[in-house]
Amino acid sequence: MVAAQRATRIIRPSKRPSIAIHNREFDMTQSQTPSSFAAGNASDGLNAEAKLKVLVVGATGFLGAKILRNLAIDENAAVLAMSRKGAPSGEVTGVEWVRGDMMDPASLDRALQGVDVVVSSANSYMKGSLETDFQGNKNLIEAAARAKVSRFVFLSIVGCEAASKVPHFHAKKMAEDLIKKSGIPYVFVRAPSFLDQSTDYIAKAVKGGKFQGMGDKITRWSYVLTDDLASYLAKAATYYGTEIVNQTIDVGWNDGPKSQQELADTISDILNKRLKIQIIPWWMLQVAARPVKLFSELGCDLIQMFLFFRTGLYVSNISKHERFFGPAPTSHDVITRWARDQQFIPQDLGMAFQQRRDDAPASETMARGSGVAPRRRLIKRRSA
């Protein structure tokens, strides 16, 4: 049986809709959030045990913490977060922490007990090792298949199928292939370059009146803000029904990829501050690749990544983004919010776009371009 068939669709137009999870039947007559296929809230008299169980893997990371915050405000989701060491300090309210290690299959089996949806943003390459990106993902996928989860939301990378020379890109493609082979219903959310990081190198340079980049000033590639990416991953986890199942979704900006000159110009306009652009040229990256490989796996990986940007293949196709997650933001909107968060501009200047997104009707958010409101589709938990 193929994965799409395992995520069984149940449509009962003349009856009170319900969803079967863990052999429980839930009343969905009460108003639900548009993005959720789960059921039940406090007003229904249902406790947290009756909610959709969503496990976030990579929850202690910069992006993972943001995914948790998005899921924690969804009244239909019971949110679990996996960590090797237990709950960190400053944990998100409303989240249950479970112990699990991607390199320990037995611990993954325990962490996945009773879980309906897995969301994985885990990676290890920025820590100097690719072990988790390859073997760790394999262990997690096999454990999810044993647990018969109903959906696996996997953070992948735009264009990874064309980037075999970039180890952490290639690891994502291998994981995608393993998930498909496993038969687990999946959603691949493919991200382009992060505008912001836990250590925000762009912001650090801008504070010094500079914009520092790689390659040249004219090659374009796509970007995403991690706040937005976390929102998309959370929406994929709780999206109603089977329409989103087995989809590969690029995310990005409405006005397309940007060159580093264009990015610097937009930042300059928003900040009303002239920036000096400093670029490390392609030839210097090519010369450095071989010697760097001798002493730094991570350094070589990053150089190969930047050289891949030069191919022009690191560009998001946002048609599915807008179909499932609603209107994609513009670069100006995103950079305004980023500048606000970095305290480069007053707080109120970065709120306008967020307000427009919050005010968007459900029909626009969930069925953009279709001209009709989305139908409520329900799924059943996979059975043995």
C-alpha positions, -999 to 999 in steps of 0.1 A, spaced: 0 0 0 15 34 -9 20 62 16 -8 83 3 -33 55 8 -21 50 44 -31 86 52 -67 76 47 -91 104 39 -125 104 56 -151 129 44 -185 129 61 -204 159 48 -238 149 64 -224 140 98 -204 155 126 -168 152 114 -143 132 134 -107 119 133 -95 86 146 -62 87 163 -50 59 186 -85 44 182 -101 74 198 -129 92 180 -129 130 184 -158 155 178 -147 182 154 -180 202 155 -163 230 176 -144 257 156 -109 247 148 -78 266 136 -77 265 98 -43 248 97 -51 219 119 -63 184 111 -64 176 149 -95 179 170 -105 190 204 -98 218 228 -104 227 264 -140 238 257 -148 203 243 -139 188 276 -109 169 261 -76 168 280 -41 170 265 -40 133 260 -68 135 234 -50 159 212 -28 153 183 7 143 195 34 161 177 71 153 184 97 180 175 132 165 169 159 192 169 139 210 195 169 224 214 183 242 183 178 278 171 151 269 147 136 240 167 128 263 197 108 285 173 89 255 159 80 246 195 67 281 202 44 279 171 30 245 180 26 254 217 -1 279 208 -21 254 187 -48 242 211 -53 211 191 -17 198 195 0 181 224 36 191 219 65 168 227 101 179 224 130 155 222 164 161 238 193 140 247 196 157 281 160 166 291 144 200 292 167 230 287 165 261 308 140 287 296 118 260 280 86 268 261 54 266 282 31 238 273 57 214 260 65 180 273 102 170 271 112 134 263 147 119 262 160 106 229 192 104 209 192 101 171 222 78 174 204 55 198 175 36 181 161 23 214 157 58 228 139 68 196 114 40 200 106 52 235 103 89 225 80 80 196 55 60 216 20 72 208 33 100 185 11 110 155 34 135 138 71 140 137 87 173 128 124 171 123 148 201 120 177 183 135 212 187 120 248 183 132 269 197 104 272 231 121 286 213 151 314 200 130 300 165 123 277 150 97 270 119 118 234 129 127 227 142 92 233 107 78 231 79 103 209 98 128 183 106 102 183 70 91 177 59 127 149 84 132 131 74 99 133 37 108 119 44 143 91 65 129 82 37 105 81 12 134 59 36 154 36 40 124 34 78 127 7 95 105 30 122 91 67 130 90 75 167 84 111 169 74 131 201 70 151 197 38 170 221 15 161 237 -18 179 220 -48 195 193 -26 191 168 -54 215 188 -75 241 194 -48 259 160 -42 292 179 -36 277 197 -6 277 170 22 249 184 43 227 191 12 233 155 1 224 142 35 190 159 32 184 142 -2 194 108 12 170 113 41 142 123 17 147 91 -3 147 70 29 114 85 40 98 79 7 110 43 7 97 38 43 61 44 32 55 70 59 32 99 48 55 129 45 58 166 40 92 179 29 96 216 36 126 227 16 143 259 29 167 282 10 195 303 27 186 315 62 186 353 64 193 350 102 212 325 123 218 319 160 250 340 154 237 366 129 266 374 107 247 398 85 235 418 115 270 419 130 284 433 98 255 458 94 262 471 129 297 480 116 283 497 85 291 468 62 275 441 42 297 410 38 289 383 12 303 355 -9 309 351 -46 297 383 -64 271 410 -64 249 397 -92 241 360 -86 207 354 -71 196 328 -46 166 325 -23 163 333 14 139 326 43 136 341 78 137 315 105 106 329 122 87 323 90 103 288 84 93 277 119 57 288 112 56 268 79 69 236 96 43 239 123 15 244 98 27 214 78 25 193 110 -12 202 117 -25 208 82 -59 192 76 -61 160 57 -42 144 28 -38 172 3 -5 181 18 7 145 22 37 135 1 44 170 -10 78 186 -15 74 223 -7 100 250 -15 96 281 7 108 316 0 99 352 -9 71 365 -31 95 387 -51 120 358 -58 157 353 -52 180 382 -45 216 391 -53 238 403 -25 237 438 -40 199 437 -39 199 424 -4 224 451 8 204 478 -10 171 468 7 188 467 41 203 502 34 169 516 23 151 502 54 178 514 78 184 546 59 221 538 63 247 534 36 265 500 38 300 492 24 297 459 5 326 435 9 326 403 -12 349 372 -10 351 363 -47 344 329 -62 380 322 -72 391 326 -36 366 301 -24 377 276 -51 414 280 -42 406 276 -5 384 245 -9 411 218 -11 434 230 18 405 237 41 392 201 36 424 188 52 416 203 86 379 213 87 351 191 74 326 219 82 347 246 65 349 225 33 311 218 35 304 256 37 327 264 8 311 238 -14 277 252 -4 286 287 -15 301 274 -48 267 256 -53 250 290 -50 269 300 -81 250 275 -102 217 294 -101 199 263 -88 194 275 -52 161 291 -61 128 284 -45 97 276 -65 70 291 -42 39 278 -59 33 251 -33 44 275 -5 14 298 -13 -9 268 -19 -4 253 16 10 281 38 -6 312 24 9 343 8 47 344 7 62 375 22 82 401 1 119 407 8 111 442 20 86 429 46 109 402 58 140 425 61 118 451 79 109 425 105 145 412 108 157 448 113 131 453 140 142 421 158 178 433 156 167 467 171 180 485 140 146 502 136 116 510 160 94 480 169 62 494 154 78 496 119 82 459 117 47 450 128 27 460 96 34 429 76 27 405 105 -6 423 110 -15 418 74 -7 381 76 -28 378 108 -57 395 91 -57 374 60 -89 353 56 -86 315 60 -97 310 23 -67 331 12 -43 314 36 -53 278 29 -65 279 -7 -46 308 -23 -53 309 -60 -80 283 -59 -109 308 -56 -126 285 -30 -123 279 7 -105 247 16 -125 216 23 -120 200 57 -102 167 52 -95 143 79 -70 115 84 -67 83 104 -37 71 122 -18 44 102 -27 9 114 -5 -22 114 
